[in-house]
Amino acid sequence: MAHVTFRQVFRRTDDHTPGTPKVKLVREDLPLPLHPTAVLIKVHAVSLNYRDANIANGGNPWPVIPHGVPGNDAAGEIIAVGERVSLVSIGDRVAPITDTEFVSARSTGRSWLAANEDGTLATHLVFDEKLVTKIPTHLDWVQASIIPCAGTTAWSALKGVSIGQTVLIQGTGGVATFALKLARASGLKIFLTSSSDEKLNKIKDQFGKPEIQTINYRTQPDWHKEVLRLTNGIGVDLVVENGGSSSLVQSMLCTRRGGTVSQVGYLGGPKPEQLKEFVSTVIDRRVNIRGINGGSKHDQDDLMAAISATEMTFEDIIDSVWPFEKSEEAIEFVWQGKQIGKVILNFGQ
Ligand SMILES: NC(=O)c1ccc[n+]([C@@H]2O[C@H](COP(=O)([O-])OP(=O)(O)OC[C@H]3O[C@@H](n4cnc5c(N)ncnc54)[C@H](OP(=O)(O)O)[C@@H]3O)[C@@H](O)[C@H]2O)c1
C-alpha cells in the first residue's frame, strides 16, 4: 500500500467575474482505506478541454456541482488497490473514463467528471477499477492524457466512415485535431475549417500529402458552399460538427444525401434563430444527425486498442505543456482559444 494520505487538488472558485482566479489549489485527505474495488492513481498528466474553461467561466449548458474539480482527462499510474481488485494491478498505466455512468451502450445514467462529480485536476485520484482503461505502452503520459475526452469523442464522431470517404472537421481545437489524426489513419479525405489562415497553413504543412482541403469560416461565411464546390456539389460523407446551433444547418447543407452530421460541440453559443431551416434541410438532404457525448468505457477500450495497433502518436497535435501549478493560466489560455490542438498540465514526476 502506498503511504500517501492526501492530495493537492485545484477546485473551482465559481467566481465568474472576468479577471478573477477561476481555480484554487487546496490540500485534501484521500478516501482511505480504499473501497475493496477501488484503485489509487498517481496522476502524471491532465489535458484540458474547452468545457473546463467554459465551466470555470460559468458557461456550461448542463448542471455542475459547486466548487468542483475541473478536468475530465488524466493519465497516471496505479499505486494502490483495494483488496478485491482483479482487473488491474499496481504499476498499471491507466486513464479514467469521462462519464463514470457510461460503461456500455445500454448504460442509463450520466455522471461527467468535472460537472456531475469532481474531475481530474489533482495529484491523486480514486476510481473503481471498472472505470479505468489501460493506456497504450508506446505513449508518454502527456500524449496518453488527451485520449479519454477529445480522443473518445472524436472516435465516436467518426464511427461508420470507411477508407476513401470524405469528412469535414470544424476548428483546430482538441476534438478537431484528434479527429484529424483518426481520419488520416483511416484513409479519409479531409476538409478542415478554421477562423485562422495561419492555423490552417500550419496544419496543412504538418500533415503533408494527401493535402488537407482548408476553408476559413471567418473570411468565408458561406463556407458550406465552398465544401460543396470542392466535392462537386455532392457534400461530405460526415461532418464533425463543433459549432452547434450557429453552424448546424450549414453543416447539413454540405453533407451528402444520407450522410451523417456528428453533433459534438456548441462553440458558437445558443443561436436558435439559426435553426429555422433545420426541418426543411434535414428532410431535403436526408441527413442523419447523430448526437455525440464522449464515449463509453467500451469505446475508450476500442480506441486504446486502435492507437496501440497503429502505434499512433500525438506530439503533432499538442499545443503546449504547462506545469500543474500553472493550471489557472492554462485554463485561461484555452478560454481565449489560442491553441492548436491540446493544452496539457504535466505533473513533472
Ligand atoms: N459532445 C462531446 O462529447 C464533447 C466532448 C468534447 C468536447 N465537446 C465540445 O466540442 C467543442 C470543441 O471542444 P474542444 O475541447 O475541442 O475545444 P477547443 O480545444 O477549445 O477548440 C476550440 C476551437 O474550435 C474552433 N471554433 C471556435 N468557435 C467555433 C465555431 N463557432 N465554429 C466552429 N469552430 C469553432 C476554434 O478553432 P479555430 O481557431 O481554428 O477557428 C477553437 O480554437 C466544444 O463545444 C466542447 O464543449 C463535446
The ligand as an SDF file (V2000), in Angstrom:
LIG
                    3D

 48 52  0  0  0  0  0  0  0  0999 V2000
  -20.1100   16.1120  -27.1230 N   0  0  0  0  0  0  0  0  0  0  0  0
  -18.9770   15.7080  -26.5700 C   0  0  0  0  0  0  0  0  0  0  0  0
  -18.8020   14.5650  -26.1850 O   0  0  0  0  0  0  0  0  0  0  0  0
  -17.8720   16.6680  -26.4500 C   0  0  0  0  0  0  0  0  0  0  0  0
  -16.6090   16.2520  -25.9850 C   0  0  0  0  0  0  0  0  0  0  0  0
  -15.5580   17.1750  -26.0030 C   0  0  0  0  0  0  0  0  0  0  0  0
  -15.8180   18.4710  -26.4210 C   0  0  0  0  0  0  0  0  0  0  0  0
  -17.0830   18.8440  -26.7950 N   0  0  0  0  0  0  0  0  0  0  0  0
  -17.4050   20.1690  -27.2840 C   0  0  0  0  0  0  0  0  0  0  0  0
  -16.8020   20.2640  -28.5680 O   0  0  0  0  0  0  0  0  0  0  0  0
  -16.3630   21.5950  -28.8050 C   0  0  0  0  0  0  0  0  0  0  0  0
  -14.8460   21.5750  -29.0610 C   0  0  0  0  0  0  0  0  0  0  0  0
  -14.1960   21.1860  -27.8730 O   0  0  0  0  0  0  0  0  0  0  0  0
  -12.6140   21.2210  -27.7580 P   0  0  0  0  0  0  0  0  0  0  0  0
  -12.2720   20.7840  -26.3790 O   0  0  0  0  0  0  0  0  0  0  0  0
  -12.0250   20.5460  -28.9330 O   0  0  0  0  0  0  0  0  0  0  0  0
  -12.3800   22.7800  -27.8900 O   0  0  0  0  0  0  0  0  0  0  0  0
  -11.0210   23.6010  -28.0160 P   0  0  0  0  0  0  0  0  0  0  0  0
   -9.8540   22.6920  -27.9580 O   0  0  0  0  0  0  0  0  0  0  0  0
  -11.1250   24.7460  -27.0870 O   0  0  0  0  0  0  0  0  0  0  0  0
  -11.1160   24.1160  -29.5210 O   0  0  0  0  0  0  0  0  0  0  0  0
  -11.9630   25.1080  -29.9150 C   0  0  0  0  0  0  0  0  0  0  0  0
  -11.6280   25.5110  -31.3590 C   0  0  0  0  0  0  0  0  0  0  0  0
  -12.7860   25.3760  -32.1670 O   0  0  0  0  0  0  0  0  0  0  0  0
  -12.8400   26.4260  -33.1180 C   0  0  0  0  0  0  0  0  0  0  0  0
  -14.1030   27.1780  -33.0200 N   0  0  0  0  0  0  0  0  0  0  0  0
  -14.4170   28.1630  -32.1460 C   0  0  0  0  0  0  0  0  0  0  0  0
  -15.6500   28.6180  -32.3800 N   0  0  0  0  0  0  0  0  0  0  0  0
  -16.1220   27.9020  -33.4280 C   0  0  0  0  0  0  0  0  0  0  0  0
  -17.3390   27.9150  -34.1410 C   0  0  0  0  0  0  0  0  0  0  0  0
  -18.3230   28.7650  -33.8200 N   0  0  0  0  0  0  0  0  0  0  0  0
  -17.4920   27.0350  -35.1540 N   0  0  0  0  0  0  0  0  0  0  0  0
  -16.5100   26.1680  -35.4840 C   0  0  0  0  0  0  0  0  0  0  0  0
  -15.3210   26.1260  -34.8370 N   0  0  0  0  0  0  0  0  0  0  0  0
  -15.1480   26.9800  -33.8260 C   0  0  0  0  0  0  0  0  0  0  0  0
  -11.6480   27.3050  -32.8490 C   0  0  0  0  0  0  0  0  0  0  0  0
  -10.6710   26.8980  -33.7990 O   0  0  0  0  0  0  0  0  0  0  0  0
  -10.1120   27.9310  -34.8590 P   0  0  0  0  0  0  0  0  0  0  0  0
   -9.3670   28.9530  -34.0550 O   0  0  0  0  0  0  0  0  0  0  0  0
   -9.2590   27.1030  -35.7280 O   0  0  0  0  0  0  0  0  0  0  0  0
  -11.2830   28.5270  -35.5870 O   0  0  0  0  0  0  0  0  0  0  0  0
  -11.2220   26.9510  -31.4310 C   0  0  0  0  0  0  0  0  0  0  0  0
   -9.8410   27.0930  -31.2310 O   0  0  0  0  0  0  0  0  0  0  0  0
  -16.7730   22.3710  -27.5570 C   0  0  0  0  0  0  0  0  0  0  0  0
  -18.0540   22.9340  -27.7510 O   0  0  0  0  0  0  0  0  0  0  0  0
  -16.8240   21.3050  -26.4770 C   0  0  0  0  0  0  0  0  0  0  0  0
  -17.6260   21.6740  -25.4020 O   0  0  0  0  0  0  0  0  0  0  0  0
  -18.0900   17.9600  -26.8200 C   0  0  0  0  0  0  0  0  0  0  0  0
  1  2  1  0
  2  3  2  0
  2  4  1  0
  4  5  1  0
  4 48  2  0
  5  6  2  0
  6  7  1  0
  7  8  2  0
  8  9  1  0
  8 48  1  0
  9 10  1  0
  9 46  1  0
 10 11  1  0
 11 12  1  0
 11 44  1  0
 12 13  1  0
 13 14  1  0
 14 15  2  0
 14 16  1  0
 14 17  1  0
 17 18  1  0
 18 19  2  0
 18 20  1  0
 18 21  1  0
 21 22  1  0
 22 23  1  0
 23 24  1  0
 23 42  1  0
 24 25  1  0
 25 26  1  0
 25 36  1  0
 26 27  1  0
 26 35  1  0
 27 28  2  0
 28 29  1  0
 29 30  1  0
 29 35  2  0
 30 31  1  0
 30 32  2  0
 32 33  1  0
 33 34  2  0
 34 35  1  0
 36 37  1  0
 36 42  1  0
 37 38  1  0
 38 39  2  0
 38 40  1  0
 38 41  1  0
 42 43  1  0
 44 45  1  0
 44 46  1  0
 46 47  1  0
M  CHG  2   8   1  16  -1
M  END
$$$$
